[in-house]
Every structure is written in C-alpha cells, then in structure tokens.
C-alpha cells in the first residue's frame, strides 16, 4: 500500500564526514516540507520534529526512522545516511602546540532551569583517543581544515635597522631598568618594547597571536560571539504555550577557521506537557532559599504567564 502521508524524506548531503552536519526533512505527497502545525504528527528517531540537523561522530551507515500519524493512519519510512572520510576538525587553540578537536555541538540543560541550555563545541570524551589515532594514520591529502597561514611579515627598513644598531651601541643608563611599555608597528610587525630605548635592539619582535572566535546562532533569532567554544542561552522567551517539542537549529561558526556546523536542539516544554494533561503550571523564577529576617523567613519569586489571557492565582502551598 502506498504512503498517504510521507511523500519523501530529504537527506542533505547523503554522505557526510564524521562531525559534519546533515539535514533531514520530511515532505508531504506534493514534495513540500511539513509545517509544525500541519495536523500530522511527525517524529524522526522517536523525537517530535518535521526536520532536524544531525551530527555523527564515527564512520558508518546510519538508519533513521521517520513516522507520520494522523487519525487512524500510521506510516513509517527509513532513510540512510552514510558517514565516511576523514573527521571534520577545527582549531581549538592557535598557540604552540596547535590543538584540534571535532566540532560536535553538545548541549546540557541547567539543573532547576529546564529552558536554559549550555552548548560546547568539542569531541565527545569517548572518541578523543579514536580521533587522535585517525589523525596519526590519515594520509597527507586528508589533512584537517586549518586556518590560512599568516602572510610573512615584511623586513624592517634599512634605516630602522641602522638606527637600532646605533642605539644598541650606546651605554645603558640607570633609567634602562625602569619598564617603559610601548606598542609600535614596524612594517606590519607588532612588537612590545619593554625597557629604555638603549636596549631597543636587544628585544625580539614577535607577531601578535591570533585570537579564536566563535559565532553562535541559537535558532530563535538570538546570536552571540564568544572567544571560547562554549555558550549558554535561555530559551524561555521562545516557548509556546500549546507546543510540547520545540526545535531550534543551533549553529556555530568557527570564525578563525571559517567552518560552520549545525545541530538541532529539541527542547521538551514542561509547561506544554502539563497543559496537555489538563493542568497549567506556570514557569517561575526566584530565590532558591528563603532568608531568615528577624522573626520570619522571606523569599521572592516571579510567575511567568505565556498564555494570551490573564492567570488568576487563588491558592498557595508552602
């Protein structure tokens, strides 16, 4: 019997490297992507979503099960994703030695706050030894993506070299021991000068180190740039009252490597679950502990209402 709900399941690209993002999307019989409010309950790998970004950290063949339910109609379909090739890597540290890692977006929820997620871009702990071994055995043509090498600094002008040599020959006065920090640029080379001018020629001119930068897009219209591969975000403003599973396509761009990966965070709303079961339990924030003041304890809390109408609180339990 032909499917009447699942027209096709798009997988883009069909073959990915370990760590690379792959997009899976369920379409109707006309080839149009299903909307979240289509009336058809779509799940991918048992998670309520019409489309998802995945990342796989090891090579192999992945079978993804898609299910569509509407009334008495219950259909399933299976798609295949091939994971092969050299692992995707990014430069985590630009110092010596250079440190690389697999750009897997990992998310953890904050204890006591079900809508705040902390993201980290890193190799799963169980795969770090495996990745190190694969890197050691990888052929020369399968080298990891590295940032372009900085252009060679131009040599200082001859006038500057002669001036520095003359200063070096001068006797060092007692004031030379006093640090005189100064930043100067000579022929595109950034140098830090410590000490008096009498020891200028004895300083080593070092290029300024490159800084790491990560641009995060949390999938709800919010972006942030960090210097380390971690970020924390509160999704509560994006929570809908009548929705249980919220999908957010979280992407991270490693700016210094020009590399972007995306993974879908499916956030289950405790508010939505309670409402579907017949109760409205508003989200609240406040003090974790009451404070003793003279003869009694006191504390404060904020009750958040995400409904279109006002909520009346008529009972309280302590």
C-alpha positions as CSV (number, residue, x, y, z in Angstrom):
1,X,0.0,0.0,0.0
2,X,1.4,3.4,-1.0
3,X,2.1,6.0,1.7
4,X,-0.6,8.7,2.0
5,X,1.3,10.9,4.5
6,X,5.0,10.6,3.8
7,X,5.8,11.7,0.3
8,X,9.6,11.8,0.7
9,X,12.4,12.3,3.2
10,X,15.2,14.6,2.1
11,X,18.7,14.0,3.4
12,X,21.3,16.7,2.5
13,X,24.0,15.7,1.9
14,X,23.6,12.0,1.6
15,X,27.2,11.3,2.6
16,X,29.0,13.3,5.4
17,X,32.3,13.2,7.2
18,X,32.3,12.5,10.9
19,X,31.4,15.7,12.7
20,X,29.8,17.3,9.5
21,X,26.1,18.4,9.7
22,X,23.4,16.6,7.8
23,X,19.8,17.9,7.3
24,X,16.8,15.5,7.4
25,X,13.4,16.9,6.3
26,X,10.0,15.2,5.9
27,X,7.9,16.2,3.0
28,X,4.2,15.6,2.0
29,X,3.0,13.9,-1.1
30,X,3.5,17.1,-3.1
31,X,7.1,17.4,-2.1
32,X,6.5,20.3,0.3
33,X,8.2,20.3,3.7
34,X,5.7,19.6,6.5
35,X,4.9,22.5,8.8
36,X,4.8,22.1,12.5
37,X,1.1,22.9,12.6
38,X,0.1,20.6,9.7
39,X,-2.1,18.4,11.8
40,X,0.2,15.4,11.1
41,X,2.3,14.2,14.0
42,X,5.9,13.7,12.6
43,X,8.7,12.1,14.5
44,X,12.3,11.5,13.5
45,X,14.0,8.8,15.5
46,X,11.2,9.0,18.0
47,X,11.6,12.7,18.6
48,X,8.7,15.0,17.5
49,X,10.1,17.2,14.7
50,X,9.5,17.7,11.0
51,X,13.1,18.4,10.2
52,X,16.4,18.0,12.1
53,X,20.1,18.6,11.7
54,X,22.3,15.7,12.9
55,X,26.0,15.2,13.6
56,X,27.6,11.8,13.7
57,X,31.0,11.4,15.3
58,X,32.0,8.0,13.9
59,X,32.0,6.5,10.4
60,X,29.3,4.0,9.4
61,X,25.8,3.7,8.0
62,X,23.0,5.4,10.0
63,X,19.4,4.3,9.6
64,X,16.9,7.0,10.6
65,X,13.2,6.1,11.2
66,X,10.6,8.6,10.2
67,X,7.0,8.2,11.4
68,X,3.8,10.1,10.5
69,X,0.5,9.7,12.3
70,X,-2.9,11.3,11.5
71,X,-6.1,9.8,12.9
72,X,-6.0,6.1,12.1
73,X,-3.2,6.4,9.6
74,X,0.2,5.4,10.9
75,X,3.1,5.3,8.4
76,X,6.9,4.8,8.8
77,X,9.8,5.3,6.5
78,X,13.5,4.7,6.7
79,X,16.3,6.7,5.3
80,X,20.1,6.1,5.2
81,X,22.9,8.5,6.0
82,X,26.5,7.4,5.0
83,X,29.2,8.7,7.3
84,X,32.8,8.3,5.9
85,X,36.0,10.0,5.3
86,X,38.5,11.9,7.5
87,X,36.9,13.5,10.6
88,X,36.0,17.2,10.4
89,X,38.2,19.2,12.7
90,X,38.6,22.8,13.9
91,X,41.5,24.6,15.5
92,X,40.6,24.9,19.2
93,X,43.9,26.6,20.2
94,X,46.2,28.7,17.9
95,X,49.1,28.7,20.4
96,X,52.0,26.2,20.3
97,X,51.2,23.4,20.0
98,X,48.1,23.8,17.9
99,X,45.2,21.9,19.4
100,X,42.4,20.5,17.2
101,X,39.0,18.9,18.0
102,X,35.9,17.6,16.3
103,X,33.2,20.3,16.1
104,X,30.3,18.3,17.7
105,X,27.7,20.7,19.3
106,X,26.9,19.2,22.7
107,X,24.1,20.6,24.8
108,X,23.3,20.2,28.5
109,X,20.4,21.7,30.4
110,X,20.8,23.7,33.6
111,X,19.6,22.0,36.7
112,X,16.5,23.6,38.0
113,X,16.0,25.7,34.8
114,X,14.6,23.4,32.1
115,X,14.8,26.1,29.4
116,X,18.4,27.1,29.7
117,X,21.0,25.2,27.7
118,X,24.8,25.3,27.7
119,X,26.5,24.5,24.4
120,X,30.0,23.2,23.9
121,X,31.9,22.6,20.7
122,X,34.1,19.6,21.3
123,X,35.0,16.0,20.6
124,X,32.9,13.5,22.7
125,X,35.1,12.2,25.5
126,X,34.8,8.6,24.4
127,X,36.1,9.5,20.9
128,X,39.1,11.6,21.7
129,X,41.6,8.6,21.6
130,X,39.9,7.4,18.4
131,X,40.2,10.8,16.7
132,X,43.9,11.1,17.8
133,X,44.6,7.6,16.2
134,X,42.8,8.5,13.0
135,X,44.7,11.8,12.7
136,X,48.0,9.9,13.1
137,X,47.1,7.4,10.3
138,X,45.4,9.9,7.9
139,X,47.1,10.3,4.6
140,X,48.7,13.6,3.7
141,X,45.9,14.6,1.4
142,X,43.3,14.2,4.2
143,X,44.7,16.9,6.4
144,X,42.3,18.7,8.7
145,X,41.0,22.1,7.8
146,X,43.4,24.7,9.1
147,X,43.3,28.4,9.1
148,X,45.4,30.1,6.3
149,X,48.9,30.8,7.3
150,X,49.5,34.4,8.1
151,X,51.4,36.4,5.4
152,X,55.1,36.7,6.1
153,X,56.0,40.0,7.8
154,X,57.9,42.4,5.7
155,X,61.5,43.1,6.7
156,X,62.1,46.3,8.7
157,X,63.5,49.2,6.6
158,X,67.3,49.6,6.5
159,X,67.0,53.0,8.2
160,X,65.3,51.3,11.2
161,X,68.0,48.6,11.4
162,X,70.8,51.1,11.3
163,X,69.0,53.2,14.0
164,X,68.5,50.2,16.2
165,X,72.2,49.2,15.8
166,X,73.3,52.6,16.8
167,X,71.1,52.6,19.9
168,X,72.4,49.2,20.9
169,X,75.9,50.5,20.9
170,X,75.1,53.3,23.4
171,X,75.8,52.7,27.1
172,X,72.8,51.6,29.1
173,X,71.9,54.3,31.7
174,X,70.3,53.6,35.2
175,X,66.9,54.5,33.8
176,X,67.1,51.5,31.5
177,X,65.9,49.3,34.3
178,X,62.6,51.1,34.5
179,X,60.0,49.4,32.3
180,X,58.6,51.7,29.6
181,X,55.9,49.7,27.9
182,X,55.1,50.8,24.4
183,X,53.4,49.2,21.4
184,X,54.7,50.1,18.0
185,X,54.3,48.7,14.5
186,X,57.1,48.4,12.1
187,X,56.5,47.2,8.5
188,X,53.3,45.3,9.6
189,X,55.0,43.6,12.6
190,X,53.6,44.3,16.1
191,X,56.2,44.5,18.8
192,X,56.2,45.1,22.5
193,X,59.0,47.2,23.8
194,X,60.0,46.9,27.4
195,X,62.9,48.9,28.8
196,X,64.5,52.1,27.7
197,X,65.5,52.9,24.2
198,X,69.0,51.9,24.9
199,X,68.0,48.2,24.7
200,X,65.7,48.5,21.8
201,X,68.0,46.5,19.5
202,X,68.1,43.6,22.1
203,X,64.3,43.0,22.0
204,X,62.8,40.2,20.0
205,X,60.0,41.4,17.7
206,X,57.1,38.8,18.0
207,X,54.0,38.8,15.9
208,X,50.8,39.2,17.9
209,X,49.0,35.8,18.4
210,X,45.8,35.1,16.6
211,X,42.6,35.0,18.7
212,X,39.9,32.3,18.5
213,X,36.3,33.5,17.8
214,X,33.0,31.6,17.7
215,X,29.7,33.0,16.4
216,X,26.6,31.2,17.8
217,X,23.2,31.3,16.3
218,X,20.7,29.7,18.8
219,X,17.9,29.2,16.3
220,X,15.4,31.6,18.0
221,X,16.7,34.8,16.4
222,X,19.5,35.3,19.0
223,X,23.2,35.3,18.2
224,X,26.3,35.8,20.3
225,X,30.1,35.8,19.7
226,X,32.4,34.1,22.2
227,X,36.2,33.7,22.4
228,X,35.9,30.1,23.8
229,X,33.9,27.2,22.2
230,X,31.1,27.4,24.9
231,X,27.9,29.4,25.2
232,X,24.8,29.5,27.4
233,X,21.3,30.6,26.3
234,X,17.8,30.9,27.9
235,X,15.1,29.6,25.5
236,X,12.1,30.5,27.7
237,X,11.1,33.6,25.7
238,X,10.7,31.3,22.6
239,X,8.5,28.8,24.4
240,X,4.9,28.5,23.0
241,X,2.1,27.7,25.4
242,X,0.4,24.9,23.3
243,X,3.6,23.3,22.0
244,X,5.5,20.4,23.7
245,X,8.5,19.8,21.5
246,X,10.3,22.9,20.3
247,X,13.0,22.6,17.7
248,X,15.9,25.0,17.5
249,X,18.6,24.7,14.8
250,X,21.8,25.7,16.7
251,X,24.8,26.6,14.6
252,X,28.3,27.6,15.5
253,X,30.7,29.3,13.1
254,X,34.4,28.9,14.0
255,X,35.4,32.3,12.7
256,X,39.2,31.8,12.6
257,X,38.7,28.5,10.6
258,X,35.7,29.7,8.5
259,X,33.9,26.5,9.5
260,X,30.2,26.2,10.4
261,X,28.3,23.3,11.9
262,X,24.6,23.0,12.8
263,X,22.7,20.6,15.1
264,X,19.0,20.7,16.2
265,X,18.1,21.0,19.8
266,X,14.7,19.6,20.6
267,X,13.6,21.2,23.9
268,X,10.6,19.5,25.6
269,X,8.4,22.0,27.4
270,X,7.3,21.0,30.9
271,X,4.6,23.7,30.6
272,X,3.3,22.1,27.4
273,X,3.3,18.6,28.9
274,X,1.3,19.8,31.9
275,X,-1.2,21.7,29.8
276,X,-1.7,18.7,27.5
277,X,-2.5,16.6,30.7
278,X,-5.1,19.2,31.8
279,X,-3.1,21.4,34.2
280,X,-1.5,24.8,33.8
281,X,1.8,25.1,35.7
282,X,3.3,28.5,35.0
283,X,7.1,28.7,34.8
284,X,8.6,30.7,37.7
285,X,12.0,32.0,38.7
286,X,13.0,33.2,42.2
287,X,15.2,32.7,45.2
288,X,16.4,29.1,45.7
289,X,16.3,29.5,49.5
290,X,14.3,31.7,51.9
291,X,16.2,34.1,54.1
292,X,15.6,34.4,57.8
293,X,14.8,38.0,58.8
294,X,14.3,38.7,62.5
295,X,11.1,36.6,63.2
296,X,10.3,35.0,59.9
297,X,11.6,33.7,56.6
298,X,11.2,35.7,53.4
299,X,11.7,35.0,49.7
300,X,10.7,36.3,46.3
301,X,9.5,34.7,43.0
302,X,8.3,35.7,39.6
303,X,5.5,33.8,37.9
304,X,5.7,34.0,34.1
305,X,2.5,33.8,32.1
306,X,2.8,32.8,28.4
307,X,-0.9,32.5,27.8
308,X,-2.9,35.0,25.8
309,X,-5.2,35.6,28.8
310,X,-4.5,36.5,32.4
311,X,-3.9,33.8,35.1
312,X,-5.5,34.2,38.5
313,X,-3.7,32.6,41.4
314,X,-6.2,31.6,44.1
315,X,-4.3,29.1,46.2
316,X,-0.8,28.8,47.6
317,X,1.2,26.0,49.2
318,X,4.2,26.5,51.3
